Amino acid sequence: MKIWIDADACPVGIREIIFKASERLKITTILVANQAIKFPKSLHISQIQVAKGFDGADQYIVQELSSDDLVITADIPLADLVVKKGGVAISPRGELYNIQSISEKLSYRNFNQMLREGGLIQGGPPQMQTTDKHKFAAMFDKQLNILLKKSATKN
């Protein structure tokens, strides 16, 4: 089991939660980004820097992903690919992407993108709140426990 972080847009506070869990549980955690990202020196945490360009980090994560892995991303098209490959994806706001929800979220995202391109809506998502961080921590912990149990039954 590995934790993959789509790190270009992952907030520092969320990464810190992941780093603490990675150290505590000794789970390999990989930040994937097109730029250098700060992370603590650790045997369990590393970074892959991909070439700048459209979806480079996404492609790398999907290529390397296994079904026991957890991906942290706000990128709904990436979450869609992760779910279709059998992995688990969580947004930095604590939203679980799964087979039941991903199609709806992808449609909503595409609709909003169309509205933005037409100038009908502007801006992005609201700023992260403390409640978002708590929601993430709870969902992250829950999914980690599920994946750890699944992994233990395989061994």
HELIX and SHEET records of a PDB file:
HELIX    1   1 VAL A   12  LEU A   25  1                                  14    
HELIX    2   2 GLY A   56  GLU A   64  1                                   9    
HELIX    3   3 ILE A   76  LYS A   84  1                                   9    
HELIX    4   4 ILE A   99  GLU A  117  1                                  19    
HELIX    5   5 THR A  130  LYS A  154  1                                  25    
SHEET    1   A 6 ILE A  45  GLN A  49  0                                        
SHEET    2   A 6 THR A  28  ALA A  33  1                                        
SHEET    3   A 6 LYS A   2  ASP A   6  1                                        
SHEET    4   A 6 LEU A  70  ILE A  72  1                                        
SHEET    5   A 6 VAL A  88  ILE A  90  1                                        
SHEET    6   A 6 LEU A  96  TYR A  97 -1                                        
END                                                                             
